[in-house]
C-alpha cells in the first residue's frame, strides 16, 4: 500500500449519522415526514414503525426476508390473466369475464386484515345490522323484479330470500337497492364456472313501498377460498382450512342511509365457526328454514322440489329471511385521499 | 312475514365468538398458530399483530386500504418483463438479460426495511468491516486477474480499486473471493444500459497470498433508484429524492469467514447524507484520491487520463482503497426455513 494516497485513517469529518437497529426507524420516519399531508405522513410513519418493529422482534433472517418478497412478487403476478375492462373485451375473449384474481386481497382476507378494516370502517350504531367482508366475488348484475329468480334452472336447491329493510325506528325504507350474490349449489360463483354464460345467482332489486323484498335463488353451499395460488401455501403453512361457511352477500344502499355491506350465514355449515376470512358474526348466522307445501311457494313465485330426509319425501323450498336495519347517513366528511 | 318460518328471534344457541376491533387480532393469531414449526408460528403471529396494530392505530379507511392493495398489485406486476432464466433465454430475447425488476425489494429498500434486515443479519463483531445493503443490481460476472479492467473502454474515468482482506488479528486472508460491481460513468449498471452487450463494470477475483487485491474500474457516480414505477410514486408522495450516493459494491467470501456484503461510498457525493435506501455508514464513506503521474499507474496496469481542474491539467487516475476485515465463521446453525 502507498501511504501517500491512503487517506482513510482519521477521516472522521463526516457528520453522517450511524443508524443502528434501534434508531434507524426514527430516521426513516423523519426523512419520510417532510410532506404537508398530515394523513399520509401519519399512515407512513405507523407503517414504517410497525414493519420495522416486526422485523426487529422476529430478527428476520435474510433467507426469510427473501422468501417473503419472492412470495409477494408471486402473489402480485399470480395468475397473469387477460385484463377485461368492458363487455367488448368479454366477447373478444369468448367467455364470461373473469375479473383479475386479487391474490393480495385474499392474503389480506386470510390474515384477518380485511375483517379488521371492515370493523374499523363499519362501527355500527346500536340496533343496526352488522357488516361483513365484501370478498372478491362482487360483480355487475341485472335488475330484477320481486318474485323473479336470480338463478338459472338447475343451479341448485330452490330458496326464497325474503325480508324487509328498515331504519332504527322500525320504519320501512322504500326504494332501497339490494345487490345480492351467492354461490350456486356446487359452491361456485358464476365467474368461477366456465359453464356460465353471464351473471348467475346474482341480481339487483328495490324494496317496495313497505320496505319489503323477496327474490328467488338457490341455497348456497360452503366453498373454499382460492387455494391453488400463493395464499393457499400460506393456509397450508398455518394448517388452516380454506372453506367459507355457506352465505349470501347483501350490499344495500339508499341515498338517506349508510351503505350496508353484509352477508347472512347458514347455521348448519360445518365451517360456521372457522371462516378462513373471519367474516361471520353471530347476528348474521341464520337458520335456513324448510317450508313445506305449495301455497306459500305460489305466493312468492318460488319453485318447489322434492326433498328426501330420513327416508321420507316432502315437497317445498328453502327460506332465508332477514330484516335489515340501516343507519341514517352520518354526513361524514368526504375523506378523499391523495393515495 | 310468516311468523311460522321466522326462527331468527331467540336463536342465541350459537357459540360463535363475536370479534371486535380489540380481540380479532388474538383470534387470528390463535387460528394461525396450530402448526409445529415454532419459527413460522412466531413470525406470523408478529406479522399479524403488527399489521393489525398498524390498521387499528391509523383507523385505515376503506378507500385507503383499496389504494394500498391496488398499489401492491401494480408493484407486483410492474413491469411485465420477459422472464429470463438462462443464457439460452437471453439469446432468444435478443439482448442482454434484464433481470425482472423487483419493485417489492425497492419498496422494502426505501422504507428502510432492507437496511433493518441487513443490520439485524450483520451484527458485526468489533473491528470488522461493516455491511451495507445488497441492492437489486448484483449479477453474474466473469473472473479477472489482478490488474485487469472490469470496465469496457470509455465506460468512465479510470479508477484503481485496491486494498487487502484481513482477519481481526490483522493477518492477510489469501484466496478470498471478491465480487465487485459498480455503475459506469453515466450512473448506469450494465443491465440498465441497452448499449451493453454483457457484464460490464463488474467482476470477480481472488486475493493473493498476502491478502491483496487490485483491479481497474471506473469512478462510480450518483444514480437514482428506479422511480418510474410504483415506488417512485411513494418517493414523490414522501417528498424524498431518489439518488443514491456513488458507491462500489463488494461481496467478499472465504470458506473460513463470514460472508461480507458491503459497499464503499464517495465522500464528495451531494447525496452522501441522504441515501434513499439508508445504506451509507460513516465507516464506509471514503475519499477517492487523485493519483498524479504514470509511475504507479504502470505498476497496477491502470489507465491514466487528463483531468482538468481549476484551469490546470494533470494526468493520473482515481484510487479507491480499503482494507476489509472479515469475521471468523461463527459456526451458526443452518437456519433453513420452510418458508
Interface residues (C-beta under 8 A of the other chain):
Chain A: X1 X2 X5 X6 X7 X8 X11 X12 X14 X15 X16 X18 X19 X20 X21 X24 X25 X27 X28 X31 X32 X33 X34 X35 X40 X42 X43 X44 X46 X47 X48 X49 X50 X51 X52 X53 X54 X55 X56 X57 X58 X59 X60 X61 X62 X63 X64 X65 X67 X68 X69 X71 X72 X73 X75 X76 X77 X80 X102 X104 X105 X108 X111 X112 X113 X115 X116 X117 X119 X120 X121 X162 X163 X164 X237 X238 X239 X240 X267 X272 X273 X274 X278 X280 X281 X282 X283 X285 X286 X287 X289 X291 X296 X319 X321 X322 X323 X335 X336 X337 X338 X339
Chain B: X1 X2 X5 X6 X7 X8 X11 X12 X14 X15 X16 X18 X19 X20 X21 X24 X25 X27 X28 X31 X32 X33 X34 X35 X40 X42 X43 X44 X46 X47 X48 X49 X50 X51 X52 X53 X54 X55 X56 X57 X58 X59 X60 X61 X62 X63 X64 X65 X67 X68 X69 X71 X72 X73 X75 X76 X77 X80 X100 X102 X104 X105 X108 X111 X112 X113 X114 X115 X116 X117 X119 X120 X121 X162 X163 X164 X237 X238 X239 X240 X267 X272 X273 X274 X278 X280 X281 X282 X283 X285 X286 X287 X289 X291 X296 X319 X321 X322 X323 X335 X336 X337 X338 X339
